[in-house]
Amino acid sequence: MATGTLVICGHGMVAQRLLERLVEGGHPFERIVVLGAESGPAYNRVLLSSVLAGEATADQIRLKDAAWFEQAGIERYCGDAVVTIDRAARQVITGSELRYDYGTLVIATGARPTELGLEGGDLGGTLTFRDLQDTRRLIDLSQRFGRAVVIGGGFLGLEAAEGLRCRGMAVTVLHRNPCLLNRQLDPTGSKLLAKSLTERGLSIRTGRAPVALLGKRCVRAVRLDDDTLISTDLVITAAGITPNAELGRAAGLHCGRGIRVSDRLQTSDPDIFALGECCEINGQTFGLVDPGYQQAEVLAAVLSERATGRRFQAATQPTRLKISGIPIFSCGQTDDDGQTESIVWQDHQNNRYCRLLIHDRQLVGAVLFGDTTDGNWYAEQIQTHKDITPWRANLAFGREYCEQAA
């Protein structure tokens, strides 16, 4: 791997993890330059909902302070995104027309909220919930308005809804799918979540899609596909993400939905790498932070030549979430595909639920709601394809009972 200057375009959680691993393990670069689009340094995006709810401040979710970068010898520039890659000159050009030479380039530009293309989508009061700037704007508006509609019943949408509810707003969640968190939960888990959120004060509308936003200058209502109208002052869109691949595409790199990379995170240009939400591996893009962290570990090893055989594998990744303080865990399959058996355990009084899916004497899926203590152990059984026959009768009761039965 060539020495010289490493330039990283983007400074989110995954780019910061890459920097930390490079610093910890030693690297061959004479200079590292980080160019971020946001006005401040990297922060824990997962905790934006805590900032929105008033449970944390922006300073508290910052990942590293200025002293860390100074000590590591890393040059960090905020608020001036890279807009062009000049591969012939081996330079990147920022929005303020500054040029930086690179020997090795890493693109970590993340993703943006998917545009729904709704009629009235350009009205005032329509927002997204993606970064710290969005969060600050929502906090400000929540002090001036009383009603909000959140489009999207995934993790981000539910966190936005709960944060605004904590700010005193009346919030309605719209989700096209009949099940909330339909990628992480089975129908029963989704119903339990909807019930818990409703009891906390959110209005949940599933199986319905918005078709238009109504108003003159500012949004005043949302029309649904059954012609229902929901009055509102704000509309927050949180229905999926789109990889920010334009920088790579304009530079002539091979792209699909994201910037296409190998399992070593290398693009079609051998001196340019990409990772995180902006990249695509074997047709798959990644919207969660854990796969991005794993990519950062692999790329740090590749760039430092510590492990030339290191490869990223998109293994079955567990999802551990906390919605309104309710712990949720899932890994592998979340619903029956006609070839699985299910073991189901439910504690109605304490609002706990466990569903385990089994195929050919192996655990292939787990859904936990309310108590996720044994989640990582279940994930290990799924990932290692262990024969669970010796402790199948105790499987729903968790690790301790299974190990005693083995």
DRENPA-973544 format. One record per residue (C-alpha): residue number from 1; x, y, z; residue in one letter. Coordinates in Angstrom, 2 decimals. Layout:
BEGIN
   num        xx        yy        zz   residuo
   NUM         X         Y         Z         a
...
***
This chain:
BEGIN
   num        xx        yy        zz   residuo
     1      0.00      0.00      0.00         m
     2      1.37      3.36     -1.04         a
     3      2.38      5.81      1.65         t
     4      1.85      9.54      1.32         g
     5     -1.47     11.23      2.03         t
     6     -4.69      9.49      2.98         l
     7     -7.78     11.62      2.37         v
     8    -11.13     10.59      3.84         i
     9    -14.29     12.17      2.36         c
    10    -16.90     12.21      5.10         g
    11    -16.66     12.12      8.89         h
    12    -19.42     10.06     10.39         g
    13    -19.36      7.19     12.84         m
    14    -17.82      4.68     10.42         v
    15    -15.10      7.07      9.22         a
    16    -14.23      7.82     12.84         q
    17    -13.98      4.11     13.64         r
    18    -11.60      3.73     10.68         l
    19     -9.43      6.56     12.02         l
    20     -9.31      5.04     15.49         e
    21     -8.24      1.65     14.17         r
    22     -5.58      3.22     11.96         l
    23     -4.18      5.14     14.91         v
    24     -4.30      2.17     17.28         e
    25     -2.63     -0.28     14.92         g
    26     -0.12      1.98     13.21         g
    27     -0.36      3.07      9.59         h
    28      2.01      3.93      6.74         p
    29      0.64      7.38      5.89         f
    30      2.66     10.54      6.25         e
    31     -0.50     12.63      6.40         r
    32     -4.20     11.94      7.07         i
    33     -6.80     14.53      6.06         v
    34    -10.49     14.22      6.97         v
    35    -12.99     16.39      5.09         l
    36    -16.50     16.45      6.57         g
    37    -19.68     18.02      5.22         a
    38    -21.22     18.74      8.62         e
    39    -20.23     21.80     10.61         s
    40    -18.80     19.82     13.52         g
    41    -16.84     16.63     14.22         p
    42    -18.20     13.09     14.21         a
    43    -20.89     12.21     16.74         y
    44    -22.93      9.18     17.71         n
    45    -25.82      9.38     15.27         r
    46    -27.66      6.63     17.13         v
    47    -28.06      9.01     20.08         l
    48    -29.67     11.83     18.07         l
    49    -33.03     10.67     19.41         s
    50    -31.73     11.26     22.95         s
    51    -30.79     14.81     21.98         v
    52    -34.22     15.31     20.41         l
    53    -35.92     14.00     23.54         a
    54    -33.83     16.29     25.77         g
    55    -31.98     13.39     27.42         e
    56    -28.53     14.31     26.04         a
    57    -26.71     17.30     24.55         t
    58    -24.79     17.60     21.31         a
    59    -21.51     17.78     23.24         d
    60    -22.29     14.54     25.05         q
    61    -22.67     12.52     21.84         i
    62    -19.42     13.77     20.25         r
    63    -17.08     10.83     19.60         l
    64    -13.67     12.49     20.03         k
    65    -12.53     15.96     21.05         d
    66    -10.05     18.18     19.20         a
    67     -7.17     17.03     21.39         a
    68     -7.48     13.46     20.10         w
    69     -7.05     14.54     16.48         f
    70     -4.15     16.80     17.36         e
    71     -2.40     14.06     19.28         q
    72     -2.99     11.59     16.45         a
    73     -1.66     14.06     13.87         g
    74     -4.88     14.00     11.87         i
    75     -5.98     17.12      9.97         e
    76     -9.73     17.61     10.29         r
    77    -11.79     20.11      8.32         y
    78    -15.53     20.52      8.94         c
    79    -18.29     22.13      6.91         g
    80    -16.58     21.90      3.52         d
    81    -17.64     18.75      1.71         a
    82    -15.75     17.20     -1.18         v
    83    -17.72     17.84     -4.38         v
    84    -15.33     16.50     -7.03         t
    85    -12.73     13.76     -7.34         i
    86    -10.12     14.47    -10.02         d
    87     -8.67     11.01    -10.52         r
    88     -6.22     12.14    -13.21         a
    89     -4.68     14.75    -10.92         a
    90     -5.21     12.57     -7.82         r
    91     -6.96     15.42     -6.06         q
    92    -10.26     16.10     -4.34         v
    93    -11.97     19.48     -4.61         i
    94    -14.23     20.85     -1.88         t
    95    -17.24     23.13     -2.14         g
    96    -15.03     26.12     -1.33         s
    97    -12.72     25.08     -4.22         e
    98     -9.87     23.92     -2.00         l
    99     -7.79     21.11     -3.47         r
   100     -6.16     18.26     -1.58         y
   101     -3.74     15.77     -3.11         d
   102     -4.22     12.13     -2.20         y
   103     -2.22      8.95     -2.51         g
   104     -5.09      6.89     -1.11         t
   105     -8.70      8.04     -0.97         l
   106    -11.57      6.75      1.17         v
   107    -15.17      7.73      0.43         i
   108    -17.41      7.61      3.51         a
   109    -20.22      9.94      2.49         t
   110    -23.04      7.97      4.13         g
   111    -26.64      8.19      2.97         a
   112    -29.58     10.56      2.91         r
   113    -33.32     10.12      3.57         p
   114    -35.14      8.69      0.58         t
   115    -37.39     11.23     -1.11         e
   116    -40.99     10.01     -1.33         l
   117    -41.97     12.27     -4.21         g
   118    -45.27     13.21     -2.59         l
   119    -47.43     16.02     -3.90         e
   120    -46.80     18.99     -1.60         g
   121    -43.44     17.66     -0.52         g
   122    -41.90     21.13     -0.92         d
   123    -44.26     22.82      1.56         l
   124    -42.87     24.47      4.66         g
   125    -42.89     22.28      7.73         g
   126    -41.67     19.17      5.89         t
   127    -38.43     17.88      7.41         l
   128    -36.14     14.90      7.79         t
   129    -34.45     13.39     10.86         f
   130    -30.98     12.38      9.88         r
   131    -28.30     14.60     11.39         d
   132    -27.58     17.07     14.17         l
   133    -28.81     20.01     12.11         q
   134    -32.16     18.24     11.57         d
   135    -32.34     17.52     15.29         t
   136    -31.74     21.14     16.30         r
   137    -34.37     22.33     13.84         r
   138    -36.93     19.85     15.18         l
   139    -36.23     20.94     18.75         i
   140    -36.83     24.56     17.75         d
   141    -40.05     23.80     15.86         l
   142    -41.40     21.59     18.64         s
   143    -41.44     24.66     20.87         q
   144    -43.66     26.51     18.39         r
   145    -46.01     23.83     17.06         f
   146    -48.20     21.17     18.63         g
   147    -48.77     18.40     16.05         r
   148    -46.48     16.24     13.95         a
   149    -46.80     13.33     11.53         v
   150    -43.84     10.98     11.13         v
   151    -43.77      8.99      7.90         i
   152    -41.95      5.72      8.52         g
   153    -42.29      3.12     11.25         g
   154    -38.71      1.92     11.21         g
   155    -36.16      2.63     13.93         f
   156    -35.42      6.21     12.85         l
   157    -39.07      7.16     12.45         g
   158    -40.07      5.75     15.83         l
   159    -37.17      7.48     17.55         e
   160    -38.14     10.79     15.94         a
   161    -41.76     10.30     16.99         a
   162    -40.86      9.46     20.58         e
   163    -38.43     12.39     20.80         g
   164    -41.10     14.84     19.62         l
   165    -43.63     13.30     22.01         r
   166    -41.17     13.92     24.85         c
   167    -41.07     17.55     23.68         r
   168    -44.83     17.77     24.22         g
   169    -46.11     17.29     20.67         m
   170    -49.06     15.16     19.58         a
   171    -47.47     12.71     17.16         v
   172    -48.93     10.31     14.58         t
   173    -46.74      7.61     13.02         v
   174    -47.63      6.43      9.51         l
   175    -46.19      3.15      8.26         h
   176    -47.05      1.56      4.92         r
   177    -46.37     -1.96      6.16         n
   178    -48.93     -3.50      8.56         p
   179    -46.08     -4.10     11.05         c
   180    -43.82     -1.58     12.78         l
   181    -40.12     -2.43     12.50         l
   182    -41.12     -5.04      9.91         n
   183    -37.47     -5.81      9.13         r
   184    -36.64     -6.57     12.76         q
   185    -39.86     -7.92     14.31         l
   186    -42.43    -10.55     13.53         d
   187    -46.15     -9.57     13.57         p
   188    -46.59    -10.41     17.26         t
   189    -43.54     -8.39     18.30         g
   190    -44.76     -5.51     16.16         s
   191    -48.19     -5.57     17.80         k
   192    -46.61     -5.51     21.24         l
   193    -44.48     -2.53     20.24         l
   194    -47.46     -0.67     18.76         a
   195    -49.44     -1.30     21.93         k
   196    -46.63     -0.03     24.16         s
   197    -46.10      3.10     22.06         l
   198    -49.83      3.82     21.97         t
   199    -49.99      3.55     25.76         e
   200    -47.19      6.14     25.93         r
   201    -49.19      8.60     23.86         g
   202    -48.22      8.04     20.22         l
   203    -50.88      7.53     17.55         s
   204    -49.93      4.59     15.31         i
   205    -51.38      4.08     11.81         r
   206    -50.01      1.01     10.01         t
   207    -50.97     -0.41      6.63         g
   208    -51.63      3.08      5.31         r
   209    -49.52      5.23      3.00         a
   210    -49.48      9.03      2.50         p
   211    -50.35     10.21     -1.02         v
   212    -50.17     14.00     -0.63         a
   213    -49.27     16.81      1.75         l
   214    -51.84     19.60      1.81         l
   215    -51.44     23.30      2.51         g
   216    -50.65     26.62      0.84         k
   217    -47.23     27.67      2.04         r
   218    -46.90     25.31      4.98         c
   219    -48.16     21.79      5.43         v
   220    -51.51     21.58      7.17         r
   221    -52.61     17.98      6.57         a
   222    -51.58     14.62      5.19         v
   223    -53.91     12.71      2.86         r
   224    -53.71      8.93      3.06         l
   225    -54.41      6.32      0.41         d
   226    -57.89      5.74      1.91         d
   227    -58.63      9.51      1.63         d
   228    -58.29     10.03      5.38         t
   229    -56.93     13.47      6.29         l
   230    -54.63     13.95      9.29         i
   231    -54.20     17.54     10.41         s
   232    -50.65     18.49     11.34         t
   233    -48.13     21.32     11.67         d
   234    -45.02     19.30     10.77         l
   235    -44.25     16.25      8.63         v
   236    -41.04     14.32      9.26         i
   237    -39.95     11.81      6.62         t
   238    -38.00      8.79      7.85         a
   239    -38.88      6.10      5.32         a
   240    -35.62      4.61      4.14         g
   241    -32.23      5.91      2.99         i
   242    -30.43      6.39     -0.33         t
   243    -26.62      5.93     -0.51         p
   244    -24.67      9.11     -1.27         n
   245    -22.89      7.59     -4.26         a
   246    -22.91     10.67     -6.51         e
   247    -19.31     11.61     -5.73         l
   248    -18.05      8.22     -6.88         g
   249    -20.43      8.04     -9.82         r
   250    -19.31     11.44    -11.14         a
   251    -15.69     10.30    -10.85         a
   252    -16.39      7.32    -13.09         g
   253    -16.26      4.65    -10.38         l
   254    -18.43      1.59    -10.87         h
   255    -21.71      2.19     -9.06         c
   256    -25.05      0.54     -8.58         g
   257    -27.30      1.79     -5.83         r
   258    -24.08      2.53     -3.95         g
   259    -20.39      2.73     -4.85         i
   260    -19.43     -0.83     -5.74         r
   261    -16.52     -2.21     -3.74         v
   262    -14.81     -5.55     -3.29         s
   263    -14.73     -7.45     -0.01         d
   264    -11.57     -5.44      0.72         r
   265    -13.64     -2.23      0.31         l
   266    -11.72     -1.33     -2.89         q
   267    -13.54      0.46     -5.70         t
   268    -12.91      0.04     -9.42         s
   269     -9.98      2.45     -8.91         d
   270     -7.30      0.58     -6.91         p
   271     -6.35      3.73     -4.96         d
   272     -9.91      4.59     -3.91         i
   273    -11.92      2.78     -1.24         f
   274    -15.47      3.25      0.09         a
   275    -17.26      2.04      3.20         l
   276    -20.41      2.50      5.23         g
   277    -23.80      3.46      3.87         e
   278    -22.46      4.82      0.58         c
   279    -20.94      1.52     -0.56         c
   280    -22.37     -1.60     -2.17         e
   281    -20.93     -5.12     -1.86         i
   282    -22.29     -7.91     -4.05         n
   283    -25.46     -5.92     -4.65         g
   284    -26.05     -5.25     -0.95         q
   285    -26.03     -1.88      0.79         t
   286    -25.85     -1.37      4.55         f
   287    -28.00      0.95      6.65         g
   288    -26.92     -0.10     10.14         l
   289    -23.82      0.96     12.01         v
   290    -22.52     -2.51     12.95         d
   291    -21.70     -3.63      9.38         p
   292    -20.05     -0.24      8.85         g
   293    -17.88     -0.79     11.91         y
   294    -16.86     -4.21     10.60         q
   295    -15.96     -2.63      7.26         q
   296    -13.84     -0.07      9.10         a
   297    -11.96     -2.86     10.89         e
   298    -11.26     -4.62      7.58         v
   299    -10.24     -1.44      5.75         l
   300     -7.90     -0.36      8.55         a
   301     -6.13     -3.71      8.24         a
   302     -6.02     -3.46      4.44         v
   303     -4.64      0.09      4.41         l
   304     -2.08     -0.74      7.09         s
   305     -1.10     -4.02      5.39         e
   306     -1.54     -5.79      8.72         r
   307     -3.77     -8.52      7.28         a
   308     -3.57     -8.88      3.52         t
   309     -6.09    -11.72      3.59         g
   310     -8.71     -9.81      5.62         r
   311    -12.12     -9.72      3.93         r
   312    -15.51     -8.27      4.80         f
   313    -18.30    -10.82      5.00         q
   314    -21.90     -9.69      5.22         a
   315    -22.75    -12.26      7.87         a
   316    -26.07    -12.48      9.66         t
   317    -25.95     -9.41     11.85         q
   318    -27.97     -9.07     15.04         p
   319    -30.00     -5.91     15.54         t
   320    -30.22     -4.54     19.05         r
   321    -32.48     -1.52     19.48         l
   322    -34.13      0.38     22.26         k
   323    -37.36      2.15     21.34         i
   324    -38.69      4.40     24.10         s
   325    -36.65      2.40     26.58         g
   326    -38.10     -0.92     25.33         i
   327    -35.28     -3.33     24.42         p
   328    -35.66     -5.17     21.10         i
   329    -33.39     -7.77     19.54         f
   330    -33.52     -9.75     16.31         s
   331    -31.13    -11.89     14.31         c
   332    -31.58    -14.02     11.21         g
   333    -35.10    -14.88     10.12         q
   334    -37.90    -13.02     11.81         t
   335    -40.89    -14.96     10.47         d
   336    -41.81    -18.43      9.26         d
   337    -40.96    -19.22      5.63         d
   338    -42.80    -22.54      5.52         g
   339    -39.69    -24.54      6.36         q
   340    -39.12    -23.51      9.95         t
   341    -40.53    -24.44     13.32         e
   342    -41.11    -21.84     16.01         s
   343    -40.64    -21.89     19.75         i
   344    -42.63    -19.04     21.31         v
   345    -42.50    -17.81     24.90         w
   346    -44.53    -14.84     26.15         q
   347    -44.94    -13.16     29.51         d
   348    -48.09    -11.06     29.17         h
   349    -47.84     -9.49     32.60         q
   350    -44.31     -8.13     32.06         n
   351    -44.74     -7.51     28.32         n
   352    -41.94     -9.86     27.25         r
   353    -41.86    -11.99     24.13         y
   354    -39.45    -14.47     22.56         c
   355    -39.73    -16.27     19.23         r
   356    -37.05    -18.70     18.06         l
   357    -37.07    -20.17     14.55         l
   358    -35.51    -23.57     13.93         i
   359    -34.62    -25.41     10.72         h
   360    -32.77    -28.70     10.36         d
   361    -31.75    -28.79     14.07         r
   362    -30.27    -25.30     13.85         q
   363    -31.42    -21.97     15.22         l
   364    -31.97    -19.70     12.20         v
   365    -33.78    -16.74     13.75         g
   366    -34.57    -15.00     17.01         a
   367    -36.95    -12.17     17.93         v
   368    -36.85    -10.79     21.48         l
   369    -39.05     -8.04     22.90         f
   370    -38.82     -6.57     26.40         g
   371    -35.90     -8.74     27.55         d
   372    -32.84     -9.10     25.31         t
   373    -30.42    -10.52     27.89         t
   374    -29.68    -13.66     25.87         d
   375    -29.69    -11.98     22.46         g
   376    -25.97    -12.23     21.81         n
   377    -25.95    -15.92     22.78         w
   378    -28.80    -16.64     20.36         y
   379    -26.94    -14.72     17.66         a
   380    -23.86    -16.89     18.28         e
   381    -25.92    -20.05     17.78         q
   382    -27.31    -18.67     14.52         i
   383    -23.95    -17.52     13.18         q
   384    -22.08    -20.74     14.06         t
   385    -24.87    -23.08     12.82         h
   386    -24.68    -25.21     15.96         k
   387    -26.86    -28.27     16.45         d
   388    -29.26    -27.16     19.19         i
   389    -30.79    -30.64     19.72         t
   390    -29.16    -31.22     23.14         p
   391    -30.85    -28.20     24.68         w
   392    -33.80    -27.61     22.40         r
   393    -36.32    -28.12     25.23         a
   394    -34.67    -25.32     27.20         n
   395    -33.91    -23.00     24.27         l
   396    -36.57    -20.40     25.08         a
   397    -35.22    -19.99     28.61         f
   398    -31.81    -18.76     27.46         g
   399    -28.13    -19.51     27.77         r
   400    -27.95    -20.56     31.41         e
   401    -30.64    -23.25     31.12         y
   402    -29.23    -24.53     27.82         c
   403    -25.69    -24.84     29.15         e
   404    -26.96    -26.79     32.17         q
   405    -28.85    -29.13     29.87         a
   406    -25.93    -29.70     27.49         a
***
